[in-house]
């Protein structure tokens, strides 16, 4: 990886998004580039060069880099509920308040809580304990440092910036008085003991990455081992449907939901299932697919699968695009057993050409080239698709059949203006670059 071009890429990412890569995020970006290059059949320097000249590619790298990043005042109306209703109530009833930010990433959430308390409830400061936990020690280190970029503060009122941050060269340094209000530690929600005696738990944009069994365990542990009686739980709006656990009462405040530990064993009512058409409206399907690709580029196979399954469970129906992405996650991770299993289960939802293509690229990855070529030829015959032709050319090149490969490379080039069933595999700009490179070599 060329260091000079990598530095140029870091600079472009900061200029484009406001997110500062240098330092603790450099290794993350290098891993993303390596995974992306591998998926796209390109080398790392080719991918960096493309990103420097392609807005779409740079956006995909930024999405992957930021998928697990949070920012200050995310879902701001939930902090309004905290400020206007819950903290005033607890101030009257409790002499000591413990607040747990579970899965806090780089600390924006617990620091947001700390700023609200300092600004609106200064007399409570000595009686409030805020703890932020995350599985990633790297995220905890960043949180403790308290240095943020434009990206993290983009949703923050300027009055908070003036009160609580010092700004130098696009870096925002959180003041010591707020940093000292929050304790950070590494914590595994599935393995470690839960924080006890919590008046409030924030666990937002975390559960959606777990499977159903583990979601139930975590929500049960919050009730049994963490929340005090009448304690509050905040989930992200996209996670409300995951709460089917007894013991939580659904509270409506400011036309928004928060969950409260009930004295009675109340069964939380499941949220109604929606049709697959609603998926596009409710979850902004394009954003969901972006998140899937970003998590995959980070190498988070299990989180990616859980995320897809949780989104699917909300609709109660199979969404074809997400289905194909799930199959590809197994394939890209060379988990051929689960790939074949899912392909059999979902065969009826796939068109014939899609099925043959998936079989073909799995055989290609297994280096069973004759079988790969056979399946990929069937896909090509059924549909004009640049991805199909390109992968058939790859298999033929691996078999040293360069003449035939050149024919299918030219076919792929001629089809770049047509929609592909698997465009998420190799975007058009990268495909064009790869095709031209191989045609030049052959």
Number of C-alpha atoms within 10 A of each C-alpha: 13 10 9 8 14 20 14 14 20 19 16 18 21 19 12 14 16 19 23 22 20 13 7 13 16 16 12 15 22 15 15 24 24 19 17 26 20 15 15 17 16 16 15 21 17 15 22 22 15 17 21 18 11 13 11 13 18 21 15 19 21 19 20 25 23 16 15 18 16 18 21 21 22 19 13 13 13 21 18 15 18 21 17 14 13 17 21 13 12 16 16 8 10 11 10 16 20 19 24 27 25 24 25 29 26 30 31 23 23 30 26 20 21 23 19 18 20 17 13 13 15 11 12 16 16 10 12 19 17 22 22 26 26 22 16 16 16 14 23 23 17 16 25 16 14 20 17 25 20 17 19 21 20 14 14 15 11 10 8 14 15 10 12 18 18 13 14 8 6 14 16 19 17 19 14 11 12 19 20 12 20 22 17 22 15 17 20 14 20 13 7 9 12 20 19 15 17 24 25 26 23 21 20 22 17 21 27 23 19 20 17 15 8 14 21 17 13 16 22 16 18 21 21 14 15 21 25 19 14 16 23 25 25 20 21 18 14 16 18 20 18 20 19 16 19 17 20 27 22 19 13 11 15 12 8 11 18 20 22 22 23 19 11 10 12 14 15 15 14 12 12 10 13 14 14 16 12 14 18 14 9 10 14 11 17 10 12 17 16 16 21 24 23 24 24 24 29 22 18 15 18 15 19 25 21 18 23 22 20 21 23 17 16 22 17 13 15 16 18 13 13 18 18 21 21 22 21 23 24 20 19 21 14 14 14 17 11 14 22 17 11 17 21 11 10 16 12 10 15 15 12 14 22 21 21 22 27 24 20 28 26 25 21 22 15 13 14 14 21 15 18 25 23 17 23 30 19 17 25 22 12 14 15 18 25 30 26 29 26 26 25 30 28 23 26 21 17 14 14 11 13 18 12 13 25 22 13 23 24 17 19 25 21 14 17 17 11 12 13 19 18 19 13 16 18 20 16 20 13 19 22 18 15 20 20 14 11 16 14 9 9 11
